[in-house]
């Protein structure tokens, strides 16, 4: 039984509603693209007549006489006469600052991010996201902006404010490693931990932490191990509650050590299936604010990195390459080297999908599961950005056990696709279906008959050399 089932007579009405929603969305994107194009045409019609006067984005209030040149966009975009945005703002009915921003974003998109600009006109990327990308990349030089443009246009349906920031930072990392170092040092200088007792529900407080990424990974691993131990000891509460309890236990170093001493950090299970009185006491002692001072606790997180040999071995750019991670974003090789001091490093070959044979069981072997998640980085439902590492692996065609007449080899790399739990449940329990096309995209049929499709995968753009 599906919760989305509808009467046949209402299916046509439902489809009509979806058609109108899609049309309205397309009309809005078309109007926003047209507004950006008008701002660009206005800028082109009012070029700067002179570059002899330096000026800032907001202009100088002391320069009363004459019309000055102002730079609204990044390097490589044309300059605009000072009073052009003033006239545009008055005619359109927006503030001068809004006109400056609109014209500057249009210039950046057209002249520095042309691939993204084309996607805006194809209605594949909303103007609001494209404008955010223009603002985020404005400090980049021409070559770095070109690489940012390639990265942004690589998987346009996955763009969101956070991903835009990550991709632009990746371009910045390659173009200006000194700036990346300075940004890193500045970010570390802003680390803090805030405890708010008056913001949570009764009997709870809120804790907000800004940590070094390496410390955050270690902290997350330690909390996860402690929560798993609490569960193995019989704590019936949800994982989130056990993780919160684990943070509280960390306030007492000895309790934390007692709890961690009996857990296998690789599996999260109790060593040899046994425990100790100290661990049980640590797991079930009630919380108390009157405990010993905190001590440093370090976990052993597992992090998968993808890095090219050219970045590792380039003698002209030692330590200046980068590595892309799905969880942490772009990381400088020099910073990565500091993380790996004393760590256990495993170098693994690239998986050859042609050597992964089908199996006659429901759950795929580890190599097949990893290959499926590497092939599809996210849930394959359109516009879902849930990382595939956190997704279920779904049989595109429902799996039938062999003892119930199912054919052999149902579990294969081609038969699997990552789905987040929400979309997995929708496909399993409602009238959602999909199939993989030859180009690697996925075509979904929704309950009302509406068809949507993902973009085919594209090779990640290479950084400039």
C-alpha positions in Angstrom: 0.0 0.0 0.0 1.4 3.4 -0.9 0.7 6.6 0.9 0.9 8.5 -2.3 -1.7 6.5 -4.2 -4.4 8.6 -5.9 -7.7 8.0 -7.7 -7.3 7.8 -11.5 -9.4 10.8 -12.0 -7.2 12.9 -9.8 -4.0 11.8 -11.4 -4.6 14.1 -14.4 -5.2 17.0 -12.0 -2.0 16.2 -10.1 0.0 16.1 -13.3 -1.5 19.4 -14.2 -0.4 20.9 -10.9 3.2 19.6 -11.4 3.2 21.0 -14.9 2.2 24.4 -13.7 4.8 24.3 -10.9 7.5 23.4 -13.4 6.4 26.2 -15.7 6.3 28.7 -12.9 9.8 27.7 -11.8 11.1 28.0 -15.4 9.4 31.3 -15.8 11.1 32.6 -12.7 14.5 31.4 -13.8 13.9 32.9 -17.2 13.0 36.3 -15.7 16.0 36.3 -13.4 18.3 35.5 -16.3 16.7 38.3 -18.3 17.3 40.7 -15.5 20.9 39.8 -15.3 21.2 40.1 -19.1 19.7 43.6 -19.0 22.1 44.7 -16.3 25.0 43.3 -18.4 23.8 45.1 -21.5 23.5 48.3 -19.5 27.1 47.9 -18.3 28.4 47.3 -21.8 26.5 50.4 -23.0 28.2 52.5 -20.4 31.9 51.7 -20.4 34.4 53.7 -18.4 36.0 56.5 -20.5 39.2 56.5 -18.4 41.1 54.3 -16.0 43.2 57.2 -14.6 41.4 57.3 -11.2 41.6 54.5 -8.8 38.3 53.7 -7.0 36.7 51.2 -4.7 33.5 49.2 -5.2 31.5 51.8 -3.2 33.3 54.8 -4.5 34.8 57.7 -2.6 32.5 60.3 -1.0 35.3 62.9 -1.3 35.5 62.8 -5.1 32.8 65.3 -5.9 33.8 66.5 -9.3 33.6 64.4 -12.4 32.5 60.9 -13.1 35.1 58.3 -12.0 35.8 54.7 -13.0 34.7 52.1 -10.6 35.4 48.3 -10.7 32.3 46.4 -9.8 33.6 43.0 -10.8 36.8 40.9 -10.7 39.9 41.1 -12.7 39.2 40.7 -16.4 35.7 42.2 -16.4 35.2 45.6 -18.0 35.0 48.8 -16.0 31.7 50.7 -15.8 31.2 54.4 -15.7 30.5 55.6 -12.1 27.0 57.0 -12.6 25.7 54.2 -14.8 24.5 52.1 -11.7 22.9 55.3 -10.3 20.7 55.8 -13.4 20.0 52.0 -13.6 18.9 52.0 -9.9 16.6 55.0 -10.4 14.9 53.5 -13.4 14.5 50.0 -12.1 13.4 51.0 -8.6 16.2 49.4 -6.5 18.9 50.9 -4.3 22.2 52.0 -5.6 24.0 49.2 -3.7 21.6 46.6 -5.2 22.3 48.0 -8.7 26.1 47.8 -8.1 25.7 44.2 -7.0 23.5 43.2 -9.9 25.8 44.8 -12.5 28.9 43.4 -10.9 27.5 39.9 -10.7 26.4 40.0 -14.3 29.9 41.2 -15.4 31.6 38.5 -13.5 29.4 35.8 -14.9 29.6 36.9 -18.5 33.4 37.6 -18.5 34.9 35.4 -15.8 32.5 32.5 -15.4 31.1 32.0 -18.9 30.2 28.3 -18.5 28.1 29.1 -15.5 26.6 32.1 -17.3 25.5 29.7 -20.1 23.9 27.4 -17.6 21.9 30.3 -16.2 20.5 31.0 -19.7 19.8 27.3 -20.2 17.7 27.6 -17.0 19.8 24.8 -15.4 21.3 27.0 -12.7 19.2 29.6 -10.8 20.5 33.1 -11.1 20.7 33.4 -7.3 23.2 30.6 -7.1 25.2 31.9 -10.0 25.3 35.4 -8.4 26.6 33.8 -5.2 29.3 32.1 -7.2 30.3 35.4 -8.8 30.6 37.0 -5.4 32.6 34.1 -3.9 35.1 34.1 -6.8 35.5 37.8 -7.2 38.9 37.9 -5.5 40.4 35.2 -7.9 42.7 36.1 -10.7 41.7 35.3 -14.3 43.2 31.7 -14.4 41.8 30.8 -11.0 38.4 32.1 -12.0 38.5 30.0 -15.1 39.2 26.9 -13.0 36.4 27.8 -10.6 34.1 28.1 -13.6 35.0 24.6 -14.8 34.4 23.2 -11.3 31.1 25.0 -10.9 29.8 23.9 -14.3 31.0 20.3 -13.7 27.9 19.1 -11.8 25.4 22.0 -12.0 22.5 20.2 -10.4 24.5 19.6 -7.2 25.2 23.3 -6.7 24.1 24.9 -3.4 25.6 27.7 -1.3 27.9 25.4 0.6 29.2 23.5 -2.4 29.8 26.8 -4.3 32.0 27.9 -1.4 33.9 24.6 -1.4 34.5 24.6 -5.2 35.7 28.2 -5.3 38.0 27.5 -2.4 39.5 24.6 -4.3 40.2 26.9 -7.2 41.7 29.4 -4.8 43.9 26.7 -3.2 45.6 25.9 -6.5 45.9 29.4 -7.7 47.1 31.0 -4.5 48.5 28.6 -1.9 49.8 31.5 0.2 46.3 32.9 0.4 45.0 29.4 1.3 47.6 29.2 4.2 46.6 32.7 5.4 42.9 31.8 5.3 43.7 28.6 7.2 45.6 30.4 9.9 42.9 33.0 10.2 40.3 30.3 10.6 42.3 28.6 13.3 42.5 31.9 15.1 38.7 32.0 15.3 38.3 28.6 17.0 36.1 28.6 20.0 33.7 26.6 22.2 30.5 28.2 23.5 28.3 26.7 26.1 24.8 28.3 26.3 22.7 27.2 29.3 19.7 29.5 28.5 19.2 28.4 24.8 18.1 24.8 25.1 15.1 23.0 26.4 14.7 22.6 30.2 17.5 20.4 31.6 19.6 20.8 28.5 22.2 23.2 27.2 23.6 23.9 23.8 27.3 23.6 22.9 28.7 25.2 19.7 32.2 24.4 18.7 34.5 25.7 15.9 37.4 23.3 15.7 40.4 22.5 13.5 39.1 19.9 11.0 41.6 17.3 12.1 40.5 17.7 15.7 36.8 17.6 14.7 37.4 14.3 12.8 39.1 12.8 15.9 36.4 14.1 18.2 33.7 12.7 16.0 35.4 9.3 15.8 35.8 9.2 19.6 32.2 10.1 20.3 31.0 7.5 17.8 33.1 4.8 19.4 31.8 5.7 22.9 28.2 5.8 21.7 28.7 2.3 20.1 30.1 1.1 23.4 27.2 2.4 25.3 24.9 0.6 22.9 26.8 -2.6 23.4 26.6 -2.3 27.1 22.8 -2.2 26.8 21.9 1.5 26.5 18.6 1.4 24.7 18.5 5.1 23.7 18.8 6.4 20.1 22.3 6.9 18.7 22.0 10.8 18.9 21.2 10.5 22.6 24.1 8.1 23.2 26.5 10.5 21.3 25.3 13.4 23.5 25.9 11.2 26.6 29.4 10.4 25.3 30.3 14.1 25.1 29.2 14.4 28.7 31.4 11.4 29.7 34.4 13.1 28.0 34.2 15.7 30.7 35.5 13.0 33.1 38.7 11.7 31.5 38.9 8.5 33.6 35.3 7.6 32.8 36.1 8.1 29.1 39.2 6.0 29.3 37.3 3.2 31.1 34.7 3.2 28.4 37.1 3.3 25.4 39.3 0.6 26.9 36.8 -2.2 26.1 35.8 -1.2 22.5 37.3 -2.3 19.2 37.9 1.0 17.4 37.6 -0.7 14.0 34.2 -2.4 14.6 32.7 -0.5 17.5 32.1 -3.9 19.2 33.3 -4.9 22.7 36.7 -6.6 22.7 36.2 -10.4 22.9 32.5 -9.7 23.7 33.4 -8.9 27.2 33.4 -5.8 29.4 34.6 -4.7 32.8 33.0 -3.2 35.9 34.8 0.1 35.2 33.3 0.3 31.8 29.9 -0.5 33.0 30.2 2.1 35.8 31.4 4.7 33.2 28.5 3.9 30.9 25.8 4.1 33.6 27.0 6.6 36.1 24.5 9.5 36.1 25.7 12.8 34.7 27.1 15.4 37.2 28.6 18.8 36.7 31.0 18.2 39.6 33.7 16.3 37.8 37.4 16.5 37.1 38.8 18.9 34.6 38.7 17.8 30.9 41.7 16.1 29.4 42.6 15.7 25.8 41.1 12.6 24.1 42.1 11.6 20.6 40.3 9.3 18.3 41.7 7.5 15.2 39.4 8.6 12.4 39.5 6.9 9.0 39.7 9.3 6.1 39.7 8.4 2.4 41.6 10.8 0.1 41.9 11.0 -3.6 45.2 12.6 -4.8 47.0 12.5 -8.1 50.6 11.4 -8.6 51.4 14.7 -10.4 50.4 16.6 -7.3 52.5 14.4 -5.0 55.6 14.4 -7.2 55.6 17.8 -8.9 59.2 19.1 -8.0 58.2 22.7 -9.0 55.3 22.9 -6.6 56.3 20.9 -3.5 53.4 20.7 -1.1 51.4 23.2 -3.1 49.0 20.7 -4.7 45.7 19.8 -3.3 43.6 16.8 -2.5 39.8 16.6 -2.8 37.8 14.9 -0.1 34.1 14.4 -0.2 33.8 15.1 3.6 36.3 17.8 4.2 36.5 19.7 0.9 39.8 20.7 -0.7 43.0 20.4 1.5 46.5 21.6 0.8 49.0 18.7 0.5 51.3 20.5 3.0 48.5 20.5 5.6 47.6 16.9 4.8 51.3 15.9 5.4 51.0 17.3 9.0 47.8 15.3 9.5 49.5 12.0 8.4 52.5 12.2 10.8 52.2 9.1 12.9 49.1 7.9 11.1 48.5 4.6 9.4 48.4 5.2 5.7 47.1 2.6 3.2 47.7 3.2 -0.5 45.0 1.4 -2.5 44.9 0.9 -6.3 42.0 2.3 -8.4 39.2 -0.2 -8.6 38.7 -1.9 -12.0 35.0 -2.2 -12.4 35.4 -4.8 -15.2 36.9 -7.2 -12.7 34.0 -7.1 -10.2 31.8 -10.1 -10.9 28.1 -10.4 -10.1 27.2 -12.4 -7.0 24.2 -14.5 -6.0 23.3 -12.8 -2.8 21.5 -9.6 -1.7 24.4 -7.7 -0.1 27.2 -6.7 -2.4 30.9 -7.5 -1.5 32.9 -4.6 -0.2 34.7 -3.9 -3.5 31.4 -3.8 -5.4 29.9 -1.5 -2.8 32.9 0.9 -2.9 32.9 1.0 -6.7 29.2 1.8 -6.8 29.7 4.7 -4.3 32.7 6.0 -6.2 30.8 5.9 -9.5 27.9 7.9 -8.0 29.0 10.4 -5.4 25.5 11.2 -4.2 22.1 9.7 -4.0 20.9 9.3 -7.6 17.5 10.9 -7.1 17.5 14.3 -8.9 19.0 17.2 -6.9 19.7 15.1 -3.9 23.1 15.8 -2.5 23.3 13.1 0.2 26.8 11.6 -0.1 26.7 8.1 -1.4 28.9 6.9 1.5 25.9 7.6 3.8 23.4 6.0 1.4 21.9 2.6 1.0 22.8 0.6 -2.1 19.5 -0.2 -3.9 18.8 -2.9 -6.4 17.4 -0.9 -9.3 15.3 -3.9 -10.2 13.8 -5.4 -7.0 15.9 -8.3 -5.7 14.2 -11.8 -5.7 15.9 -14.4 -3.5 17.2 -17.4 -5.6 15.1 -19.8 -3.4 12.0 -17.9 -4.5 12.8 -18.1 -8.2 15.2 -15.2 -8.6 17.7 -15.3 -11.5 21.5 -15.7 -10.8 23.8 -12.6 -10.7 21.2 -10.1 -9.5 23.7 -8.3 -7.4 26.1 -6.6 -9.7 27.7 -3.2 -10.1 25.3 -2.3 -12.9 22.3 -3.4 -10.8 23.1 -1.2 -7.8 22.7 2.6 -7.2 23.1 4.6 -4.0 19.8 6.0 -2.6 19.5 8.0 0.7 17.1 6.4 3.1 14.3 8.9 2.2 14.4 8.1 -1.5 15.1 4.5 -0.9 11.8 4.3 1.1 10.0 6.2 -1.6 11.2 3.8 -4.3 10.4 0.7 -2.2 7.0 1.7 -0.7 5.6 4.2 -3.2 5.2 4.2 -6.9 8.6 5.6 -7.7 10.8 3.8 -10.3 14.0 4.6 -12.1 16.6 3.1 -14.5 20.2 3.9 -15.4 20.8 5.1 -18.9 23.8 4.4 -21.0 25.4 7.8 -20.3 25.3 7.1 -16.6 22.3 9.4 -15.8 19.2 8.1 -14.1 15.7 8.6 -15.4 13.0 8.6 -12.7 9.2 8.1 -13.1 7.3 9.7 -10.3 3.9 8.4 -9.0 1.9 10.7 -11.2 3.8 9.8 -14.4 6.1 12.8 -14.3 9.6 11.9 -15.6 12.7 13.6 -14.3 16.4 12.8 -15.1 19.8 13.4 -13.5 22.8 14.7 -15.3 25.3 12.2 -16.6 28.6 12.0 -14.8 31.5 14.1 -16.0 35.2 13.8 -15.3 36.3 16.2 -12.6 38.1 19.3 -14.1 41.8 19.2 -13.7 43.5 22.2 -11.9 45.7 24.6 -13.9 49.4 23.8 -14.2 
